[in-house]
Amino acid sequence: MSWRVLICDDLDEEARTALARAGCAVDYIPGIARQRLLAQAATADVLVVRVSTRVDRDVLAAAPRLKAVAMPGTGLDHIDQAACAERGIRVISAPGANSESVAELALGLMIELARHLPDAEAHVRSGGWDKRRFMGSELAGASLALVGRGRIGTRVAELAAAFGMRVQTCDPAVPDGLPLHEVLAAADYVSVHVPLLPETRHLIGAAELALMRPGAVLLNLSRGGIVDEAAVAARPEITYAADVMEDEPGPDGQAEPRPWLRTPHIGAWTRQAQRRAALDIVAQITGMLGECRDGHTG
């Protein structure tokens, strides 16, 4: 028995080799166009996709052999999980693989903003040397509100505490925890780390932004839809910094310039995180294949 695995986005070479060694036929087409995806899906037993590849009912209908959809990372809002469940298609992810990378980026952005690093670098590169223009502030003693108590939020809390920040955490999924309005009102920095679900779409909107202090910083390294971008634009006294937006282009696309975008969606884009995530999903795929070979599943 052999499975055909269609890999639609970048995946670590070691992971691809492991799939081949397990007896899988691997089609590696990073950045696959929509029409080609629909055609190639016809022979796929497994799809490996990232955020830029949407797996909706049309894709599933084009894939009669499909047994699993794998996401080498976290966040599954680009996959129609209900439609997968109807077909008995397993949805695989690697939720713990990128926690360190995203958490480090969150702290890096806080340092960047506290010390005006991009502006200061541009200043000296143009021949300037006026340090008075770049008076900064320390993270030590600053208050941080973490929205989300998952793996990433927990790791951000640990790193922030090591910097001497005062950390409070709330989570929409934990009804007996601190309320969102309370932690927002007290924070110098707010960092969002929740999945994009119907109940978290625009979790941070006009009412929530109105609670935040003028000059506070809002970080979003989760999904663009969690923060209402129109509400952010209407509250310029809040600094919004993100590597996500509500309608992200594909990896080769062009993003409309937005003042709050600090980077492309690179929170999890480190060699270590990508290797962990890739090997994690490969282990799950080959485990499923082994079950099928042993006759435990169809």
C-alpha positions in Angstrom: 0.0 0.0 0.0 1.3 3.4 -0.9 -0.2 6.9 -0.4 0.3 9.9 -2.7 1.1 13.0 -0.7 0.5 16.4 -2.3 2.6 19.1 -0.6 1.2 22.5 -1.6 3.7 24.7 0.3 7.3 24.8 1.5 8.2 21.8 3.6 11.5 20.8 5.1 13.6 18.4 2.9 14.2 16.0 5.7 10.5 15.6 6.2 9.9 15.0 2.5 12.6 12.4 2.5 11.0 10.7 5.5 7.7 10.5 3.6 9.4 8.9 0.6 11.2 6.4 2.8 7.9 5.4 4.4 6.7 4.4 0.9 4.7 7.6 0.0 4.7 9.0 -3.5 5.4 12.7 -2.9 4.3 15.5 -5.2 6.1 18.7 -4.0 4.5 21.7 -5.6 5.0 24.7 -3.3 2.9 27.7 -4.2 0.5 25.5 -6.3 -2.1 27.5 -8.2 -5.7 26.9 -7.4 -6.6 25.2 -10.7 -3.7 22.9 -10.5 -4.5 22.1 -6.9 -8.0 21.0 -8.0 -6.6 18.8 -10.7 -3.8 17.3 -8.6 -6.1 16.6 -5.7 -7.8 13.9 -7.7 -5.0 11.4 -6.9 -4.0 12.7 -3.5 -4.4 10.7 -0.3 -2.9 13.5 1.9 -2.7 17.2 1.4 0.0 19.2 3.2 -1.0 22.9 3.2 -0.1 26.2 4.9 -2.3 29.3 5.4 -1.9 30.4 1.8 -3.7 27.3 0.5 -7.4 27.1 1.3 -8.9 23.7 1.6 -12.6 24.2 1.1 -15.5 22.0 -0.1 -14.4 22.5 -3.7 -11.0 21.1 -3.0 -12.4 18.2 -1.0 -14.9 17.4 -3.7 -12.0 17.2 -6.2 -10.1 14.7 -3.9 -12.1 11.5 -3.6 -9.2 9.5 -2.2 -8.3 12.1 0.5 -7.6 10.7 4.0 -5.9 13.6 5.7 -5.2 17.3 5.5 -2.0 18.3 7.3 -0.9 21.7 8.5 2.8 21.9 9.5 2.1 24.5 12.3 -0.9 26.0 14.1 -4.1 27.6 13.0 -6.6 25.7 10.9 -8.9 28.5 9.8 -7.9 27.9 6.2 -9.2 24.3 6.3 -13.0 23.5 6.3 -12.9 21.2 9.3 -16.6 20.5 9.3 -16.5 19.4 5.7 -13.5 17.2 6.5 -15.4 15.6 9.4 -18.3 14.8 7.2 -16.0 12.8 4.9 -14.0 11.2 7.8 -10.9 13.1 6.7 -8.4 13.6 9.5 -7.0 17.1 10.0 -3.5 17.1 11.3 -1.4 19.9 12.8 1.7 20.5 14.9 0.4 23.0 17.6 3.5 23.0 19.8 6.2 23.3 17.1 6.3 27.0 16.6 5.7 28.3 20.2 9.3 29.4 20.8 9.7 31.1 17.5 6.4 33.1 17.8 7.1 34.0 21.4 10.6 35.3 20.6 9.2 37.4 17.7 6.7 38.9 20.1 9.4 40.0 22.5 11.5 41.2 19.6 8.8 43.5 18.4 8.3 44.8 21.9 12.0 45.7 22.1 11.9 47.2 18.6 9.0 49.5 19.5 10.3 50.4 22.9 13.6 51.5 21.5 12.5 52.9 18.1 15.0 50.5 16.4 13.9 50.8 12.7 13.8 54.6 12.8 17.1 54.8 14.6 18.7 52.5 12.1 17.3 54.5 9.2 18.6 57.6 10.9 22.3 56.5 11.2 22.2 54.9 7.7 21.4 58.3 6.3 24.3 59.8 8.2 22.5 61.1 11.3 23.7 60.9 14.9 21.0 62.6 17.0 20.2 60.2 19.9 17.8 62.7 21.4 15.3 61.8 18.7 15.1 58.2 20.0 14.4 58.3 23.7 13.1 54.9 24.5 11.6 53.0 27.4 12.4 49.8 29.2 10.4 46.6 29.1 11.2 46.0 32.8 8.3 47.2 34.9 6.0 47.6 31.9 2.6 45.8 32.0 1.8 43.1 29.5 -1.7 41.7 28.8 -1.6 38.3 27.1 -4.8 37.4 25.3 -4.6 33.6 25.1 -3.2 31.0 27.6 -2.1 28.4 25.0 1.4 27.2 24.3 2.5 30.4 22.7 0.9 32.7 25.2 2.4 30.7 28.0 5.9 31.0 26.5 5.5 34.8 25.9 4.6 35.1 29.5 7.8 33.3 30.6 10.0 35.4 28.4 8.3 38.6 29.4 8.7 37.8 33.1 12.4 37.2 32.5 12.6 40.8 31.2 10.9 42.0 34.4 7.5 42.8 32.8 4.3 42.6 34.8 2.2 40.0 33.1 -1.6 39.4 33.2 -3.3 36.8 31.1 -6.9 36.2 30.0 -8.4 33.7 27.6 -11.8 33.9 25.9 -12.1 30.1 26.3 -11.6 30.3 30.1 -14.8 31.9 31.6 -13.6 32.0 35.2 -10.3 33.9 34.3 -9.6 37.6 34.2 -12.0 39.5 31.9 -10.6 40.9 28.7 -11.7 44.5 29.5 -9.8 44.4 32.8 -6.4 43.4 31.4 -6.7 45.7 28.4 -7.3 48.8 30.5 -4.2 48.1 32.6 -1.7 47.2 29.9 1.2 49.0 28.3 1.5 46.1 25.8 -1.2 43.7 24.6 -0.2 40.5 22.8 -2.9 38.3 21.1 -2.4 34.6 20.9 -5.7 32.9 20.2 -7.0 30.9 17.2 -9.3 32.5 14.7 -12.7 31.0 15.4 -16.2 32.5 14.9 -16.2 33.6 18.5 -12.7 35.2 18.3 -13.3 37.1 15.0 -12.8 40.8 15.8 -12.2 39.9 19.4 -10.3 43.2 19.6 -12.6 45.8 18.1 -13.6 49.5 18.6 -14.9 48.9 22.1 -11.8 47.0 23.3 -9.4 49.5 21.7 -11.3 52.3 23.5 -10.3 50.7 26.8 -6.6 50.8 26.0 -4.3 53.5 27.2 -3.2 56.1 24.6 0.4 55.1 23.6 -0.2 51.4 24.4 1.0 48.7 21.9 -1.1 46.0 20.5 0.7 43.0 19.0 -1.0 40.4 16.8 1.0 37.4 15.7 -2.0 35.1 15.5 -4.5 35.7 12.6 -5.5 39.0 11.1 -9.2 38.5 11.6 -8.9 38.6 15.4 -8.3 42.3 15.3 -10.7 44.7 13.6 -8.4 46.5 11.2 -10.9 49.3 10.5 -11.2 49.9 14.2 -7.4 50.0 14.5 -7.2 52.6 11.8 -9.6 54.8 13.7 -7.5 54.7 16.9 -4.1 56.1 15.8 -3.1 56.7 19.4 -2.7 52.9 19.8 0.4 51.4 18.2 -0.7 48.2 16.3 2.1 45.9 15.2 1.4 42.6 13.4 2.7 40.1 10.9 -0.8 39.1 9.8 -3.8 40.7 8.0 -7.3 39.7 7.4 -6.9 38.8 3.7 -3.3 37.6 3.3 -1.9 37.1 -0.2 0.0 33.9 -1.2 3.7 33.7 -0.6 4.5 35.2 -4.0 1.7 37.9 -3.9 1.9 41.5 -3.0 0.4 42.9 0.2 -1.2 46.3 0.1 1.0 48.6 2.3 -0.4 49.0 5.8 1.4 51.0 8.4 1.0 48.4 11.1 2.5 45.5 9.2 6.0 44.9 10.6 6.9 41.8 8.6 5.3 39.2 6.4 3.7 36.3 8.3 7.0 35.1 9.8 6.1 34.3 13.4 6.8 30.6 12.9 9.3 31.0 10.1 12.5 29.8 11.7 14.6 26.8 10.7 14.0 25.1 14.0 10.2 25.6 14.1 9.7 24.5 10.5 11.7 21.4 11.0 9.9 20.5 14.2 6.5 21.1 12.6 7.4 19.2 9.4 8.7 16.1 11.2 5.7 16.2 13.5 3.1 16.0 10.8 5.2 13.4 8.9 5.2 11.2 11.9 1.4 11.5 12.1 1.0 10.8 8.4 3.3 7.7 8.5 1.5 6.6 11.6 -1.8 6.7 9.8 -0.3 4.8 6.9 1.0 2.1 9.2 -2.5 1.7 10.7 -4.0 1.2 7.3 -1.3 -1.3 6.4 -2.1 -3.2 9.6 -5.8 -3.2 8.6 -6.9 -1.1 11.6 -8.4 1.7 9.4 -9.8 2.0 5.9 
